[in-house]
Amino acid sequence: MDFFTVFSLPRKLHLNLSALEKSFYAQSRKLHPDRFAAKPQVEQDAALAASSALNDAYRTLRDPITRTEYLLSLEGIQLEEQSRAATDLAKSTGTEKKQVAPPDLLEEAFELNMALEEMRLDPDPNTRKDLEAAREKFTAMLAESQSQLESLWTNWDAAIDSNDEAAKDTAKQAMVALLNRRSYIRNLVRDVNTALE
């Protein structure tokens, strides 16, 4: 049973969030620990496990990016470089997380890294202005990627409604590329913000 099924929702990316929330709270009430306090430990443990799974499902589907990543995982696609598992593994091993750099951003990323290094070595006001301009640019790119992603959600949902496998595959591949790009841009914004703080 997948997270969409838990809430009786279709495997779509534009979800009725109020229906999701309503279903979540209705199911949460049924699994509340007070209802199981007098029950055997096995039933208490089962209710706790079910409640935990319900919370995971709700958190995943409530957030549009994690919902997209989750749906792609159901479709057999793992965004390894950007996944939480990859992030957690990098943190636990002290290694740097592998990041896929979009080819069109390589030069800008290189220039940004040079400016970040300059800022670390010598906090020159001109370098700061360059970094602030870079932050604005990358933040705008992040917003644009969100808009593009929302269009892809519409394409995916339409493909689901029409049972068009070719359109589904096209939307899937485009979402993977865009999520990788978005993740890379988000990291650039994070690096600039860290340097400017």
C-alpha positions, 0 to 999 in steps of 0.5 A, spaced: 500 500 500 502 506 498 501 513 501 496 515 496 492 509 497 493 510 505 489 517 504 484 514 498 487 519 493 489 518 486 497 518 484 497 525 482 501 531 484 496 536 484 492 534 490 486 536 494 490 538 501 484 539 505 482 532 503 489 530 505 489 533 512 481 531 513 483 524 512 489 524 516 486 527 522 480 522 521 485 516 521 490 519 527 484 519 531 482 512 530 490 510 532 490 515 538 494 512 544 488 513 549 484 508 545 489 503 546 491 504 553 487 498 556 489 494 550 494 488 550 501 491 548 501 488 542 495 492 539 498 498 542 505 497 539 501 495 532 497 502 533 503 506 534 507 503 528 500 504 524 500 512 527 508 513 525 507 510 518 501 515 517 505 521 519 510 519 514 505 518 509 502 525 511 508 529 511 511 526 504 504 527 501 503 534 504 510 537 501 509 538 494 517 536 492 517 530 497 510 528 494 514 528 487 520 525 489 515 519 492 511 518 486 517 518 482 520 512 487 513 509 486 515 509 478 521 506 479 526 512 479 530 514 485 533 521 485 540 518 488 544 524 488 539 529 491 535 523 496 535 524 503 538 517 503 544 520 500 544 526 504 544 522 510 549 517 508 554 523 506 553 526 513 554 519 517 560 518 513 563 525 513 563 525 505 561 530 500 554 528 497 555 527 489 551 532 486 549 532 478 551 539 475 546 541 470 551 543 464 548 550 463 550 552 470 557 549 470 560 556 468 556 560 473 557 555 479 565 555 477 564 563 478 560 563 484 565 558 487 571 563 486 567 569 489 565 564 495 573 563 496 574 570 495 569 572 500 572 567 505 579 570 504 578 577 503 571 580 505 571 585 500 565 589 499 565 588 491 565 581 492 559 581 497 555 585 492 557 580 487 554 575 491 548 578 493 547 579 485 548 571 485 543 570 490 538 574 487 539 570 480 539 563 483 533 565 487 529 567 481 532 561 478 529 557 483 522 560 483 522 559 475 524 551 476 518 551 481 513 554 476 516 549 471 515 543 476 508 545 477 506 545 469 509 538 469 505 536 475 499 538 470 502 534 465 503 528 469 496 528 472 493 529 465 497 523 463 494 519 468 487 521 467 488 519 459 492 513 461 497 515 456 503 512 458 508 516 453 505 522 456 507 519 463 514 517 461 515 524 458 513 528 464 517 523 469 523 524 465 522 532 465 521 532 472 527 528 474 531 533 470 528 539 473 528 536 480 536 535 479 537 542 477 532 545 482 536 541 487 543 544 484 540 551 484 538 550 491 545 548 494 548 554 490 543 559 494 544 555 500 552 556 499 551 564 497 546 565 504 552 561 508 557 566 505 553 572 506 551 571 513 
